[in-house]
Amino acid sequence: MPIRPILRYPHPGLKTVCAPVNSFDSALSELADDLLQTMRAAPGVGITAAHIGVFQRLTVLELDRGDVRIYANPEISWFSDETMVHMEGSVSMPGAADEITRPKAIRFRYQDLQGNRHEDEASGFLAVCIQHEVDQLDGIFWLQRLSRLKRERLVRKWEKTKG
């Protein structure tokens, strides 16, 4: 369970659309474990395989310590009309964050590490996190959800402070 290097913004891999997970084997479980350890070390509450340069549709969330959620091939099937604003950032851009408006509730499908299919609903912070990570799996880095002006301002500030 090694901690893996995280791609840093503006790495082109962060714009890569990830391929579906097809093999639900021990290698996938090991990748999920590596993602969890890498995310905790970052630190963060969510990470995708794309963040470490593995372009498969796998994400790990841990909003509360010990409550680990692993989603292979997550797909959002419904978004609520009601929205909420939440501060977002990325393990690929440490220290940078801004407010993003997203649907407050979602319905989504995914597979677990054994390949079993599930359908679930989420609201609030969990819904925001799932949307954020599914965006990343679709090659949409969170900055793209900001207005051009806010994005440019944030990138300039981050580039000055990242050292």
Secondary structure as UniProt FT lines:
FT   TURN            9..10
FT   HELIX           12..15
FT   HELIX           26..41
FT   TURN            42..43
FT   STRAND          46..48
FT   HELIX           49..52
FT   STRAND          58..62
FT   TURN            65..66
FT   STRAND          68..79
FT   STRAND          83..89
FT   TURN            91..92
FT   TURN            94..95
FT   STRAND          97..103
FT   STRAND          105..111
FT   TURN            113..114
FT   STRAND          117..123
FT   HELIX           124..137
FT   TURN            138..139
FT   HELIX           142..145
FT   HELIX           148..161
//
